[in-house]
Amino acid sequence: MSIRLISPADGSLAAERPRPSGSEIARALGSARDAAAAWRRVPLDERRAICRRMTDHLVSHADELGRELAMQMGRPVRYAANEIRRGFAERAAFLIAAAPECLADLPGAEKDGFNFFIRREPLGTVLVVSPWNYPYLTAVNAFLPALLAGNSVLLKHSDQTLLCAERLTAAFAAVGGPPAVFQHLHLDHEQVSTVIRDPRIGFVAFTGSVAGGQAVQRAAADRFIATGLELGGKDPAYVRADADLDHAVENIVDGAFFNSGQSCCGIERIYVHESLHDAFVERAAELVRAYRLGHPLDPETTLGPMVRASAADFVAGQIADAIDKGARAWIDPASFPRHKSGTPYLAPQLLDHADHTMRIMTEETFGPAVGIMKVRDDAEALRLMNDSRYGLTASIWTRDIDAAFRLGEDLETGTVFLNRCDYLEPSLAWTGVKDSGRGCTLSRLGFDAFVRPKSYHLRLPP
C-alpha cells in the first residue's frame, strides 16, 4: 500500500511512498533502541554540535525546501522558506544553547559524608507525530530536545508533508548524526497505534487534532509512558476601547489569515469593544480584500489554497451557518477569481454580528474565516473568551498593561499575548489547557518531558 501526496496547488502528484511493512517497523524500533544506548553516551557538546550543523544545513537549503513545502500543503512560496530560515532556526538556536543548563545534574541537600544529586536521564526512543500545517516548526519543538537529551527519535509526519520528515532525517545524517538515532516512518493510523504500544517506545509527542490526541491516549493506555499532546485551539483576540486601532487591525488580520488560517494559535474569534467595533470591522475588511488568492508558487500570491478541498468545504459550511443565523459577510467571494467551490481555493471571509450560537465562534475553523463580536466591557469579553473547549492562546489589545494583567490572570489559556498574537517565543513554555492538550514544549521546561530523574544517594568512604 502506498501514500499518494496530492498537492492542493493543482491536484498533481507531489510524491508517492510505500507504507513500511511490519518487519520494517520492527527493524526501525530495534535499531532506534540500540542507537539510543550509544547516543546517550555521546558527550552533550558533541550532540549539540551535530544539531547545530543540522540546523545550518537546513537553513542553507531553505529556498528549495520552501518551494517543496508550498507544493505539499499550499503556503505561498513568498512565506514558506521563512518557516526554516527564521522560525526553525530561532527555536533550534534557543534549545541548543539552553541544553547544558536544562540537562545538568540537580544538587541535593548538603550533608557531611554524603553526595546527593539528581541526574536527568534520557527515556530511550521517542515517537514524534507531527502535522502538516507547520511541519518543520511543530517537529523541532519535540525532536530536537529529545535528541539533545540523548534519546533516539522516530518521526512520523503527516502524509501531506511526508517529504519534510525525509528532509529532516537526511539533514541529521548528512552532518554526521548516526542515522539510526533519528529515523522517519511513513505510518498509517493503525501502525502509529501499534508503535505506541511497543515497549521500545519511551514517550510520545503528538501535535494534531483532539480526536488524534484521544487515539494516542487510547493506544498508550496499557503502558506506563507519558504523552505530550498539543491539540489546537479556538484562540480569541480582545480589542479594548483604548487599543491602538491601526496596530490591532493589522496584526489581528495577519494572525487570522496567515497560512490560510491553518494555524493552531491563529486568531479564530475577535471581540471588539463597542466603541471601536465599526471602525475595526471596516479597516479589517479593507485589509482582507487586499489578499491575493492564487497558486502558491506565484510570488504575488499572499493567500494560498487550503490543504484539501474537504477542509475548504468545512470552513464554507461554518460561514454559511453564521450567515444563516444573522452574521454579516464583508467579503464578496467573487472578488477573488481563484475561489471555486469544491476545490482547496477558498476566498477569505470576515463576519461581524457573530455570536456563540454560530459554529464560526465555537468550532475550530482552521481556515481563512473569522467572526467578530461586539462587547460592552472587560467582563463580557473575559466570559466570552473563556467560553470555549479550547485554551491555547488569547491576545489582549490595549494600552493599559495593568488591565491586561488582570484579564490574563483569569484567562483559561496557556499563553497570554499583549498587543501581539500568533507567535511562539522559544524561551516561553508552549502549552495549552482544556482540549488544547497537556504538557509543554519549548522554554527550559520543554526538556523535562524527554528525561526521567534518577537520584544518586552516595555515602562517601570514611
C-alpha positions as CSV (number, residue, x, y, z in Angstrom):
1,M,0.0,0.0,0.0
2,S,1.4,3.4,-0.9
3,I,0.8,7.0,0.1
4,R,0.0,9.5,-2.6
5,L,0.7,13.1,-1.7
6,I,-1.6,15.2,-3.8
7,S,-0.7,18.9,-4.0
8,P,-3.5,21.3,-3.1
9,A,-2.0,23.8,-5.6
10,D,-3.0,21.9,-8.7
11,G,-4.0,18.4,-7.9
12,S,-0.7,17.0,-9.1
13,L,1.1,14.0,-7.5
14,A,3.8,15.6,-5.4
15,A,5.2,12.3,-4.0
16,E,4.4,8.7,-3.6
17,R,5.8,6.4,-0.9
18,P,5.1,2.8,0.3
19,R,3.9,2.2,3.8
20,P,6.5,0.3,5.8
21,S,5.9,-3.4,6.4
22,G,5.6,-4.9,9.9
23,S,9.2,-6.2,9.6
24,E,10.5,-2.8,8.5
25,I,8.8,-1.1,11.5
26,A,10.3,-3.8,13.8
27,R,13.8,-3.2,12.4
28,A,13.4,0.6,12.9
29,L,12.3,0.1,16.5
30,G,15.2,-2.3,17.2
31,S,17.8,-0.1,15.6
32,A,16.5,3.0,17.4
33,R,16.7,1.2,20.7
34,D,20.2,0.1,20.1
35,A,21.2,3.5,18.8
36,A,19.8,5.3,21.9
37,A,22.1,3.2,24.1
38,A,25.1,4.6,22.3
39,W,23.8,8.1,21.7
40,R,23.2,8.8,25.3
41,R,26.9,8.3,26.0
42,V,27.9,10.8,23.3
43,P,29.0,14.0,25.2
44,L,26.4,16.7,25.2
45,D,28.6,19.2,23.5
46,E,29.0,16.8,20.6
47,R,25.3,16.2,20.4
48,R,24.8,19.9,20.4
49,A,27.3,20.4,17.6
50,I,25.6,17.8,15.4
51,C,22.2,19.5,16.0
52,R,23.7,22.9,15.2
53,R,25.2,21.6,11.9
54,M,21.9,20.1,11.1
55,T,20.1,23.4,11.6
56,D,22.7,25.2,9.4
57,H,22.3,22.5,6.7
58,L,18.5,23.0,6.6
59,V,18.8,26.8,6.6
60,S,21.2,26.7,3.7
61,H,18.5,24.8,1.7
62,A,15.6,26.9,2.9
63,D,14.6,28.2,-0.5
64,E,14.5,24.7,-2.1
65,L,12.6,23.3,0.9
66,G,10.2,26.3,0.9
67,R,9.2,25.6,-2.7
68,E,8.7,21.9,-1.9
69,L,6.6,22.9,1.1
70,A,4.5,25.2,-0.9
71,M,3.5,22.4,-3.3
72,Q,2.9,19.9,-0.4
73,M,0.5,22.0,1.7
74,G,-0.2,25.2,-0.2
75,R,1.5,28.0,1.7
76,P,2.7,30.8,-0.7
77,V,6.3,30.4,-1.6
78,R,7.0,34.0,-0.6
79,Y,6.5,32.9,3.0
80,A,7.3,29.2,3.0
81,A,11.1,29.3,3.4
82,N,10.8,31.5,6.5
83,E,9.5,28.6,8.4
84,I,13.0,27.2,8.2
85,R,15.1,30.3,7.9
86,R,13.5,32.1,10.8
87,G,11.2,30.0,12.9
88,F,13.1,26.7,12.8
89,A,16.5,28.3,13.2
90,E,15.3,30.5,16.1
91,R,13.9,27.6,18.1
92,A,16.8,25.4,17.4
93,A,19.3,28.0,18.5
94,F,17.5,28.5,21.8
95,L,17.2,24.8,22.5
96,I,20.8,24.1,21.7
97,A,22.0,27.0,23.9
98,A,19.8,26.0,26.8
99,A,20.6,22.3,26.8
100,P,23.6,22.4,29.2
101,E,21.6,24.2,31.9
102,C,18.4,22.2,31.3
103,L,20.1,18.8,31.3
104,A,22.6,19.4,34.1
105,D,22.6,17.4,37.4
106,L,20.5,18.9,40.2
107,P,22.3,19.1,43.6
108,G,20.5,17.7,46.6
109,A,20.9,18.7,50.2
110,E,24.4,19.2,51.7
111,K,25.3,16.7,54.3
112,D,28.7,15.7,55.7
113,G,29.8,12.4,54.3
114,F,27.3,12.2,51.5
115,N,26.8,13.4,48.0
116,F,23.3,13.8,46.8
117,F,22.2,14.7,43.3
118,I,19.6,14.1,40.7
119,R,20.6,13.1,37.1
120,R,18.4,13.6,34.1
121,E,18.4,10.5,32.0
122,P,17.0,10.0,28.5
123,L,13.9,7.9,28.1
124,G,15.2,5.8,25.2
125,T,13.2,6.1,22.0
126,V,10.7,9.0,21.5
127,L,8.0,8.8,18.9
128,V,7.2,12.3,17.4
129,V,4.0,12.6,15.5
130,S,3.8,16.0,13.6
131,P,1.1,17.7,11.5
132,W,1.2,19.3,8.0
133,N,0.4,22.9,8.8
134,Y,3.9,23.9,10.2
135,P,5.8,20.7,9.5
136,Y,9.2,21.9,10.4
137,L,8.2,24.1,13.4
138,T,6.0,21.6,15.1
139,A,8.5,18.8,14.7
140,V,11.5,20.7,16.0
141,N,9.7,21.5,19.2
142,A,9.9,17.8,20.1
143,F,12.6,16.0,18.2
144,L,15.4,18.5,19.0
145,P,15.1,18.5,22.8
146,A,14.7,14.7,22.6
147,L,17.9,14.3,20.6
148,L,19.8,16.8,22.8
149,A,18.7,14.9,25.9
150,G,20.2,11.6,24.5
151,N,17.2,9.9,23.1
152,S,16.7,8.3,19.7
153,V,13.7,9.6,17.7
154,L,11.2,8.1,15.3
155,L,9.4,10.8,13.4
156,K,6.0,10.2,11.8
157,H,4.9,13.2,9.8
158,S,1.6,13.8,8.2
159,D,1.2,12.1,4.9
160,Q,0.6,15.6,3.4
161,T,4.1,16.7,4.3
162,L,6.0,13.4,4.3
163,L,8.9,14.9,2.3
164,C,9.6,17.2,5.4
165,A,10.3,14.1,7.5
166,E,12.7,12.8,4.9
167,R,14.5,16.1,4.7
168,L,14.9,16.4,8.5
169,T,16.3,12.9,9.0
170,A,18.5,13.3,5.9
171,A,19.9,16.5,7.2
172,F,20.8,14.9,10.5
173,A,22.7,12.1,8.8
174,A,24.4,14.5,6.3
175,V,26.1,16.3,9.1
176,G,27.4,13.3,11.0
177,G,24.5,12.2,13.1
178,P,24.1,8.4,13.5
179,P,21.3,7.6,11.1
180,A,19.6,5.1,13.4
181,V,19.3,7.8,16.1
182,F,16.9,9.9,14.0
183,Q,14.6,8.0,11.6
184,H,11.3,8.6,9.9
185,L,8.5,6.2,9.3
186,H,5.5,6.9,6.9
187,L,2.9,5.2,9.2
188,D,-0.8,5.0,8.9
189,H,-3.0,5.5,12.0
190,E,-3.2,1.8,12.9
191,Q,0.6,1.5,12.6
192,V,1.0,4.5,14.8
193,S,-1.1,2.8,17.5
194,T,1.0,-0.4,17.1
195,V,4.2,1.6,17.6
196,I,2.9,3.4,20.6
197,R,2.1,0.0,22.2
198,D,5.6,-1.3,21.6
199,P,7.7,-1.5,24.8
200,R,10.7,0.1,23.0
201,I,8.9,3.5,22.8
202,G,9.5,5.6,25.9
203,F,7.5,8.7,25.1
204,V,5.0,10.1,22.5
205,A,5.0,13.7,21.4
206,F,1.8,14.4,19.4
207,T,0.7,17.5,17.6
208,G,-2.7,17.4,15.9
209,S,-6.4,17.2,16.4
210,V,-8.4,16.4,19.6
211,A,-9.5,13.1,18.0
212,G,-5.9,12.3,17.2
213,G,-4.9,13.0,20.8
214,Q,-7.6,10.8,22.1
215,A,-6.4,8.0,19.8
216,V,-2.8,8.4,21.2
217,Q,-4.2,8.2,24.7
218,R,-6.1,5.0,24.0
219,A,-3.1,3.4,22.4
220,A,-0.9,4.3,25.4
221,A,-3.5,3.3,28.0
222,D,-2.0,-0.1,28.9
223,R,1.6,1.3,29.2
224,F,3.2,3.5,31.8
225,I,4.6,6.1,29.5
226,A,3.8,9.7,29.2
227,T,2.4,11.5,26.2
228,G,2.7,15.2,25.2
229,L,-0.4,16.5,23.4
230,E,-0.7,19.8,21.5
231,L,-4.2,19.8,20.1
232,G,-5.1,23.1,18.6
233,G,-7.3,26.0,19.7
234,K,-10.0,28.5,19.1
235,D,-7.9,31.5,20.0
236,P,-9.6,34.8,20.8
237,A,-8.5,38.4,20.4
238,Y,-10.0,41.1,22.6
239,V,-9.7,44.8,21.4
240,R,-10.3,47.1,24.4
241,A,-11.6,50.6,24.0
242,D,-8.1,52.1,24.5
243,A,-6.3,49.9,21.9
244,D,-4.1,51.3,19.2
245,L,-6.7,50.5,16.5
246,D,-4.4,50.5,13.4
247,H,-1.9,48.3,15.1
248,A,-4.6,45.9,16.3
249,V,-6.3,45.6,12.9
250,E,-3.1,45.0,11.1
251,N,-1.8,42.3,13.4
252,I,-5.1,40.6,14.2
253,V,-5.9,40.2,10.5
254,D,-2.5,38.7,9.8
255,G,-2.9,36.4,12.8
256,A,-6.2,35.2,11.5
257,F,-5.4,34.8,7.8
258,F,-1.7,33.9,7.6
259,N,-1.2,30.3,6.3
260,S,-4.8,30.5,5.1
261,G,-5.8,30.4,8.8
262,Q,-4.3,27.0,9.2
263,S,-2.5,27.6,12.5
264,C,-3.3,26.2,15.9
265,C,-2.6,29.5,17.5
266,G,-4.1,31.7,14.8
267,I,-6.9,34.1,15.7
268,E,-10.2,32.4,15.3
269,R,-12.6,34.8,17.0
270,I,-12.5,38.5,17.7
271,Y,-14.2,40.5,20.4
272,V,-14.1,44.3,20.0
273,H,-15.3,47.0,22.4
274,E,-18.5,48.6,21.1
275,S,-16.8,52.0,20.8
276,L,-14.3,50.6,18.2
277,H,-16.3,47.8,16.7
278,D,-17.5,49.5,13.5
279,A,-14.1,51.1,12.7
280,F,-12.3,47.9,13.4
281,V,-14.5,45.9,11.1
282,E,-14.3,48.4,8.2
283,R,-10.5,48.6,8.4
284,A,-10.1,44.8,8.8
285,A,-12.3,44.2,5.7
286,E,-10.1,46.6,3.7
287,L,-7.0,44.6,4.6
288,V,-8.7,41.2,3.9
289,R,-9.8,42.4,0.4
290,A,-6.2,43.1,-0.4
291,Y,-5.2,39.5,-0.2
292,R,-4.4,37.7,-3.4
293,L,-5.6,34.2,-3.6
294,G,-3.6,32.1,-6.0
295,H,-1.2,29.3,-6.8
296,P,1.4,29.0,-4.0
297,L,4.4,29.2,-6.4
298,D,3.2,32.6,-7.8
299,P,5.4,35.1,-6.0
300,E,2.4,37.6,-6.0
301,T,0.2,35.2,-4.0
302,T,-0.4,36.2,-0.4
303,L,-3.2,33.6,0.3
304,G,-2.7,30.1,-0.9
305,P,-5.1,27.2,-1.2
306,M,-6.2,25.2,1.9
307,V,-4.7,21.8,2.4
308,R,-7.5,20.0,0.7
309,A,-11.0,20.6,-0.8
310,S,-12.7,18.9,2.2
311,A,-11.1,21.4,4.6
312,A,-12.3,24.3,2.4
313,D,-15.8,22.8,2.4
314,F,-15.8,22.6,6.2
315,V,-14.9,26.3,6.5
316,A,-17.5,27.2,3.9
317,G,-20.1,25.3,6.0
318,Q,-19.2,27.4,9.0
319,I,-19.5,30.6,7.0
320,A,-22.9,29.5,5.7
321,D,-24.1,28.6,9.2
322,A,-23.1,32.0,10.5
323,I,-24.8,33.9,7.7
324,D,-28.0,31.8,8.2
325,K,-28.0,32.8,11.8
326,G,-27.6,36.6,11.2
327,A,-23.9,37.3,10.7
328,R,-22.9,39.8,8.0
329,A,-20.3,38.8,5.5
330,W,-17.9,41.6,4.5
331,I,-16.1,39.9,1.7
332,D,-17.5,39.1,-1.7
333,P,-16.0,35.8,-2.8
334,A,-16.5,36.8,-6.5
335,S,-13.7,39.4,-6.0
336,F,-11.3,36.5,-5.6
337,P,-11.2,34.9,-9.1
338,R,-9.4,31.8,-8.0
339,H,-12.1,31.0,-5.4
340,K,-14.1,27.9,-6.5
341,S,-16.4,25.7,-4.5
342,G,-15.3,22.1,-4.3
343,T,-11.6,23.0,-4.5
344,P,-9.0,23.9,-1.9
345,Y,-9.1,27.6,-3.1
346,L,-11.4,29.4,-0.7
347,A,-11.8,33.2,-0.5
348,P,-11.2,34.7,2.9
349,Q,-14.2,35.9,4.9
350,L,-14.8,38.3,7.7
351,L,-18.1,38.1,9.6
352,D,-19.5,40.5,12.1
353,H,-22.7,40.4,14.1
354,A,-21.4,37.0,15.2
355,D,-22.4,35.2,18.4
356,H,-21.8,31.9,20.2
357,T,-24.7,30.2,18.6
358,M,-22.7,30.1,15.4
359,R,-20.1,27.4,14.7
360,I,-17.6,30.0,13.5
361,M,-17.3,31.2,17.1
362,T,-17.2,27.8,18.8
363,E,-15.8,25.1,16.5
364,E,-12.1,25.1,15.5
365,T,-12.2,26.7,12.0
366,F,-8.6,26.2,10.8
367,G,-9.2,28.3,7.7
368,P,-9.4,31.8,6.3
369,A,-12.5,32.9,8.0
370,V,-13.1,34.7,11.3
371,G,-16.1,36.0,13.3
372,I,-16.3,39.4,15.1
373,M,-18.5,40.1,18.1
374,K,-19.2,43.5,19.8
375,V,-18.7,43.6,23.6
376,R,-19.6,46.1,26.3
377,D,-16.7,45.7,28.7
378,D,-13.9,43.6,30.1
379,A,-16.2,41.3,32.0
380,E,-18.2,40.4,28.9
381,A,-15.0,39.9,26.9
382,L,-13.5,37.6,29.5
383,R,-16.6,35.5,29.8
384,L,-16.7,35.0,26.0
385,M,-13.0,34.3,25.7
386,N,-13.3,31.6,28.3
387,D,-16.4,30.2,26.7
388,S,-14.6,27.5,24.7
389,R,-13.5,23.9,25.0
390,Y,-10.0,25.1,23.9
391,G,-7.4,27.1,25.8
392,L,-4.2,27.6,23.8
393,T,-3.6,31.3,23.4
394,A,-5.5,34.6,23.9
395,S,-4.5,38.1,22.9
396,I,-5.4,41.4,24.5
397,W,-5.0,44.7,22.7
398,T,-4.8,47.7,25.0
399,R,-2.5,50.5,26.2
400,D,-3.4,49.6,29.8
401,I,-0.9,47.0,30.9
402,D,-2.4,46.6,34.4
403,A,-5.8,45.9,32.9
404,A,-4.2,43.3,30.6
405,F,-2.6,41.5,33.6
406,R,-5.9,41.5,35.5
407,L,-7.6,39.9,32.5
408,G,-4.6,37.5,31.9
409,E,-4.9,36.1,35.4
410,D,-8.5,34.9,34.7
411,L,-8.0,33.7,31.1
412,E,-8.1,29.9,30.8
413,T,-5.3,29.6,28.3
414,G,-1.7,28.5,28.0
415,T,-0.3,31.8,26.6
416,V,-1.5,35.4,27.1
417,F,-0.4,37.9,24.5
418,L,-0.4,41.7,24.9
419,N,-0.6,43.6,21.6
420,R,0.7,40.5,19.7
421,C,-0.6,37.2,18.5
422,D,0.2,34.0,16.6
423,Y,3.8,33.7,17.6
424,L,5.9,31.3,19.6
425,E,8.7,32.7,21.7
426,P,11.1,29.8,22.2
427,S,12.1,30.9,25.8
428,L,8.4,30.5,26.9
429,A,6.5,27.3,27.5
430,W,4.3,26.3,24.7
431,T,1.3,24.7,26.4
432,G,-2.4,24.5,26.5
433,V,-5.4,23.8,28.8
434,K,-8.7,22.1,28.3
435,D,-8.9,20.4,24.9
436,S,-5.8,22.2,23.7
437,G,-3.8,19.4,25.3
438,R,-1.3,18.9,28.1
439,G,2.4,19.1,28.7
440,C,4.7,21.7,27.2
441,T,7.4,22.1,24.7
442,L,10.0,24.9,24.2
443,S,11.4,27.0,27.1
444,R,13.7,25.5,29.7
445,L,10.7,23.4,30.9
446,G,10.4,21.8,27.5
447,F,13.3,19.4,28.1
448,D,11.6,17.8,31.1
449,A,9.3,15.6,29.1
450,F,12.2,13.9,27.4
451,V,14.1,12.8,30.6
452,R,13.5,11.0,33.8
453,P,15.1,11.8,37.1
454,K,17.5,9.3,38.7
455,S,18.5,10.1,42.3
456,Y,22.1,9.4,43.5
457,H,22.4,8.9,47.2
458,L,26.2,8.4,47.8
459,R,27.7,7.7,51.2
460,L,31.3,8.6,50.9
461,P,34.0,6.3,52.2
462,P,35.2,7.2,55.7
